[in-house]
Amino acid sequence: MGTIRACAPLLVFALLTLAAAARAACPYASTIRMCALPPSTSYRDSVYTSTAPSLTISGTCTACTGSITCEGFPLGPVETVEYDIPTGLVYANVQVRDTPANTVAVTADDQYWIIGPTTGSAMSCTAQFAVSGYGYYRCSGATSITVQGQTASASFYNDGSTGPPNATPPLSGVLSLPVIAAVGAPFEVKLSGTINPINSSSVYVRGTLSFAGLPAGYAVVSCNGFGGGATSVRPRTWGSLKSVYR
């Protein structure tokens, strides 16, 4: 019994060390592209790259007064761009005022895997990306999901010749892709949304990730916390722990 008590602190330390290393090792970064925000004095787009599990950037774009570069428009668009990997969300929205808005985009990229009892063979499920998008007038939007090298996408374009400005949101439905992976085997999932407001007064795209088709006792989790924060660390077997700390 004395030997077990002496080893217990070492085992706890080993588990905490591995957990910290796994969290720090998420291999992919997510990006947000939107206008420059004050205090920047430039109207050029900014690209933000982050390894955080979630990020929301929102504000009124830097605008110009009398500048040829910004065409002299005094009021910039209001933009909100967001990704949240634990909930599987990507979202982009622009409220256009006096100044035409440029392309706005978001990409959430992470490493995923299936958890549950080891089966000795690959399992299959379906990645589902529920999408929606709408623009008031003269705008376009697109969403996509990429899993294991496969991509599914959807887009819309709305102008005066394609229907009333207040028509039913033109982008809706679910994008689906098959997933085949062994328990614990990592695979990349990339979610994206893009909008081009042109002259629209309001435009957005939104997508939410889920997985379907796994048997009871199995789930999909990710390095940055999809499927629950308690499962954000890639699982290690007791055998692998013993091999490292033997």
Secondary structure, 3 states (H helix, E strand, C coil): CHHHHHHHHHHHHHHHHHHHHHHHCCCCCEEEEEECCCCCCCCCEEEEEECCCEEEEEEECCCCCCCCCCCCCCCCCEEEEEEEHHHCEEEEEEECCCCCECCEEEEEEEEEEEECCCCCCCEEEEEEEEEEEEECCCEEEEEEEEECCEEEEEEEEECCCCCCCCCCCCEEEEEEEEEEECECCCEEEEEEEEEECECCCEEEEEEEEEEECCCCCCEEEECCCCCCHHHCCCCCCHHHHHHHHC
